[in-house]
């Protein structure tokens, strides 16, 4: 038998936070990771040209939570990168999320105040929608049909393989609509990317002598060989219960990487393609850390139902199944379900750190710890 105080399933953000916190409180910890690397979908590496590649697509850290910011800075030094995104519509680049510059360029206007934009969008919005029932209605209620159909509708269908009518309103409501000229994708107080990469950050989190990490190891194949006081589970929720209430859907990505024999490919690190193209966006990685190379590396993202689970599908059917599993989970002692997969909930990176830290601090192990 493998005996540890705590066994953690999954070495993504949530698993690493719990491993670091428990180890720092004197507990012995075993981390089991099915993949060949730690860091979950935040894993990155250097390519042959010295460019840091985010294997599972771009990850930009941003938060307004000072405690979370202080926590991650214990394990890495962050640069001052602020994410800017352009959307290619009709052969023209537009700032995204939609702001005053986007509105002016798309509608050939010259608004100079926020109030002018607010009045204009108020004229465009669908006033018949009072309480949006889905993602489509949440956008139509704010900005109307023209911007919705050019910037949101087809992109969402590509991303989710579902009409925005069939997606929970929260999916679209994560994207702000601005009336000023702020062209940053995120407006959080703290933003940046680890200068040595995310993988180094997680390596440091797991470097405590009380932590043992086993990669390429499936918890379900060895669970009968384990003995522990507490299990922290951050893998797929339905799999823990042998899919007894049905399988939960996850949207994935087929990310195709290319090395180009040129210094630069596009104006910013990320360009969205919301309409005709099969891919949703192109990322140029060297722009994240201002890395110097005569070549550049890009990726194109093609949403798919196959591959690693990325995004919970927040439609009515999956929400009902999730409720059954979470109710079952609440009845289990000595098991904590944490993270995007185990909670079947989309978390930004900072939210994943914050949620894990809060859950740990609520345990008796976490009381009076830093």
N, C-alpha and C positions, 0 to 999 in steps of 0.2 A: 504493500500500500504506500502511496505517496501522501505524507501527512504534512499539512500546512495549516496555519491559522486561517488564512484566506486564500481561496482559489478564485481567480478572475478569468472570465471567458471573454477574450477579445482584447487586443492591444491597440485600440484606437484611442481617441481622446478620453472617453469616459473610463476605459480600463486603465489607462496610464495614470490618470488622476487618482483613482482609488488605490492603485498599486503604490504610488509615491506617498500618499497620505498614510496608508496603513503601515508601510515600511518605516516611515518616519515616526510612527507612534509605537514602534517596537514589535510589530506583528511580522510573522514570516508569510511571504506572499508567493504564490505560484501564478504566473500569467500564461495562459494557453492561447496561442494564436494560430488559426488555421492557415493563414497565408505564410509566405516565406519572409515576411518583413513586419516590423512594428509600424505604428503610426496610422493604421487604417487607410482611409482615402486621402489623408494628408501626406502620405509618403512621397518623398522626392529624392532625386539623385542627380549627379553630374553626368552629362553626356560627354562624348569624345572631344567636344569643342569647349568644354569647361562651362557649359550653360546648365543652370539648375532647372531640371524638368520636374514638373508636378505630374506624376504618373497617372493620377485619376482626375486631371483637370485642375484649373487654377484655384488656389486657396489664398485668400487675402484676409489677414486677421484684422478685425475691427470691433471695438467695444466702447461703451460708455461706462462700464463697470470698472472702477479704479482698482477694486480688490482683485478682479480677474486679470487686469493688466499687470499689476504687481506680481501676481502669481506666475504668469507665463514668463515675465522678465527675470525670474529667478533661474530660468533654464536656458535663456537665449537672449541675444542682443538683437533688437528689431531695428530695421531701417525706417525711414519716414515715408515710405511709399503710400500714395493715395490713389486708389483705383479710379480710372476714367474709362468709360465705355462709349463706343460709337455704334450706331445702328445704321446699316446700309440699306436704304430704301430708295428704289427708283434710280439707282446709280449714284446717289448722293449720301454723304456721311451726315448723320444727325446725332447730336448729343443725347445720351440716354443714361438715366431716366429722363423722361420728358421734362424740359424746363422752358424758360422764356425764349432762349435761343432756338430751341427745337420748334416751338410754336411759330415764332417769327419766320423761320426759314421754310417750314412746311406750308404755311398759309400765306407766305409773302406779305407779312405784316412788319410793323416797326414799333412794337410796343416797348415802352421804356420804363414802365412801372409795373409792379406786381398787381396792382388793382386793375389795370387794363387787361392783363392776362386772365385774372379771375373773372371779370365780367364777360370776356370773350368765351372762356370755357364754360361758363354758366349758360351761355346761349347755345352751346354745342351739346351739353350733356342731356341725357334722357331723363326728363323730369317726371316721367311716369313711374320710375323706380324709386321707391321710398326706402325699403329695406332689402338690399340685394340678397338673393337666394344662392347665388353661385358666382364664379369668377367673372363670367361675361358681364353680368349685371353690375358687379362692383366697379368695373372699368367704365361701362357705358354711363353709369350714374355720375361719374366724375368728369369724363372728357368727351363723351359722345362717340359716334360711329366712325368718323374719319380716322382719328388717331388710333382707335381700337383696332380697326381692320388692317391698318398699315404697320403697326408696331407690336401688336399683342396677339391677335387672333391666330394667324398661321404659325407663329412661333410657338404658341402654346400647344397647338395641335401636333406640331412636330415633336415638341418636348415630351408630351404626355400620351400621345396617340388617343387623345380624348378631346371632345369639344370643351371649350371653357364653360359651357352650360352644365357640364357634368362634373366640374371640379369645385371643391369647396371654395368659398369666397376668399378664405385666408391665403390661398396660393397666389392670387394676384395682388392682394392687399399688402404683400411684402414689398412691392415695388412702389416707391413714392411718385407723386406728381408734384412738380415744383413750379412756382411762378416767378422765382428769382433766376439768376444766371449761374447758380452753383452747378458745375458740371462733374462733380465728384459722384461716384456711384454710391459711396457711403459717406455719411456726415458725422460719424461717431467721433468722439473726442480723441480716442486712441486708435491709431491705425499703423499697419506696417507688416513686414514679412521678415522672418528670422534671417539674418545676414549669412548664417551658415546652413540654412535650410531647416525645414521642419523635422526631418529625421533626426538630426543632431539634438534638437530640443527633446524629442521623446527618448532618445538614448540617455540623455542626462536624467530625465525623470525616472527612468528605470535602472539607474546605476547604483542604487542603494544595495548594500550587501545583503539585506533581507529579501531581495527580490530575485526570483528565478524565472527566466523566460524560456518557454519551449515553443519554437516556431514549427510550422508544418504539422501542427498537432490539432486534431479534431476532438473537442471536449466530449462529444457523444460517443466516440470510439474508446475513450479511456475513463469515462466517468465512474465506472465501478471499481477503478483502481485508486480513487481519490478519497481522502479523508480530510475534512476541514470543519471549522466552526461556522464559516460563512462563505456562501457562494455569491459572487458578483457577476451577473450575466449581462453582457452587452451585445450579444449576437441576435439573430432573428427571433422575434417573439413567438411566431407560430411554430417554429422548429422545436423550441423548448417543450412544447406540449404535443409534439408529434402531430401537429396540424389537425388536432381533433375537432376543431370548429371550422376548418377550412384553411386554405392557403391564403396568405396575405400577398398582395401584388406589390412589386417593387419595379420602378422604371430604372433602367440602367443606361450606360453610355458605351458606345464603341468609339474610342478615341484614337484617331489615326495621326501619328506623328510624322513630320517631314523635316529633314535638314535641308536648308536652302543655301545656295552659294551666293549669298548677298548679305550685306550688313544689316539691312532693315527690310521688313516686309509691309508693315502697316503703321498708321500714325500713333496708335496706342496699343497697349498690351492686349486688349480684347475688343473685337468687332463682332457685333451680332448680325445675323442674317435671318431676318424674320419672315421672309417670303418664299421665293421660288426654290432656293437651294435646299438640298436634302439635309445638310448639316445646319446646326443652330448657331455656332459661333466659331471664330478662329482666335486662338490665343498665341501670342508671341512672347516666349518666356524670358528672354534676356532683358526685357524691359522692367521686370519686377525688381531685379537687383542691380540694374545698370551694368550688366556683365559685358566685358569687351571681347569681341570675337569678329573675325572677318566673315563668319557665317552666322546664320540665325536658325532657330528651331521654332516650329509652329505645330499646332495641333488643330484638327477639325473634329467636332463632336457630332456624332450621329446617334440620336436616342434609339434605344432598342429595349426589348423585353428580356434579352439574353445577357448573361454576364453578371458581374458583381452587383449586388443590390445598392442602388444609390438613393432613390427617392421614394418614400411612401406615397401611394396613390390615394389621395384623400377624397374618394368618392363615397357615396352612401353605403355601398356594399361593404367596402373595406373598413369603414368606421364602425359598422355594426359588428363585424367579426372581431375587430380590435377590442371593443368593449367587453366581449365575452372572455377574451384572453386576459385582459387586464384585471377583470373581476376574479378570475381564477388565480392570477399571480398574487393578488392581495391576500389570499388565504394561505400562502406559503410562508413558513417560518424559515429564517436563516438563509433567505435568498433575496437579493436585491436586483431588480431589473432597471437598467440605466442606459441611456443613450438613444440615438436615433433608431437603430434597428429594434432594440428591446422595448422601447416605448412606442414604436411605430409613429414617430413624430419627426418632422423636419426641424433640425437645430442648425443655426449658424455655428461657426466654430466657438465663438465666445459663449454662446448659450450652452453648448455642450460642456465646456469647462465650468461655467457657472452652475449648471444643474448638478454636475458630479460633485462639486465642492459643497453645495448646499446639502445634498443627500448625505455626504460623508459627515458633515458637521452636525447633522441631526441624529447621528448614531452616538451611542455612549462612547465609542472609540474616539470620536471627533471632538468631544467636549473638552474645552480648555486647551485645545491644540491651536497652533497658529494658523 
